[in-house]
Amino acid sequence: NNIYLATTYSETQNMTVFGNNHIANKAQNFEVVAQYQFDFGLRPSVAYLQSKGKDLGAWGDQDLVEYIDVGATYYFNKNMSTFVDYKINLIDKSDFTKASGVATDDIVAVGMVYQF
């Protein structure tokens, strides 16, 4: 019961916002994640996410989101945890990303959570 595996696929129409206030006519989304909960409180995680915009006018079909996410959460107790998360963006800079405002940078996040 310590292993968590999940995947999802979805399609949306006129719902996915990307870049600087653009909306994709159609988007195909795919996500997969794997986590393991160690008995001493550590939960490492790895995930892959992709959202491909279809029929984006002059831009045609483009990746709106594509990244690998590597992270870990440590649970001190049932109320308090800390996490680190690294998002490796797989989208390269292009004329499309510059014109639309789609992000191409990697992101690191750290934090602490207290739950009541």
Secondary structure, 3 states (H helix, E strand, C coil): CCEEEEEEEEEEECCCEECCCEECCEEEEEEEEEEECCCCCEEEEEEEEEEEEECCHHHCCEEEEEEEEEEEEEECCCCEEEEEEEEEECCCCCHHHHHHCCCCCCEEEEEEEECC
